Amino acid sequence: IEIRIIAASFLACKLIHI
């Protein structure tokens, strides 16, 4: 697992919650 993937997933999840 790469940090970029984690960051992208986190940002995507945050955007979905918004």
C-alpha positions as CSV (number, residue, x, y, z in Angstrom):
1,I,0.0,0.0,0.0
2,E,1.4,3.4,-1.0
3,I,0.8,6.7,0.9
4,R,-0.5,8.2,-2.3
5,I,-3.2,5.6,-2.6
6,I,-4.2,6.1,1.0
7,A,-4.3,9.9,0.6
8,A,-6.3,9.6,-2.6
9,S,-8.8,7.2,-0.9
10,F,-9.0,9.5,2.1
11,L,-9.7,12.6,0.0
12,A,-12.2,10.7,-2.1
13,C,-14.1,9.5,1.0
14,K,-14.0,13.0,2.5
15,L,-15.4,14.5,-0.7
16,I,-18.1,11.8,-0.8
17,H,-19.1,12.7,2.8
18,I,-19.2,16.4,1.8
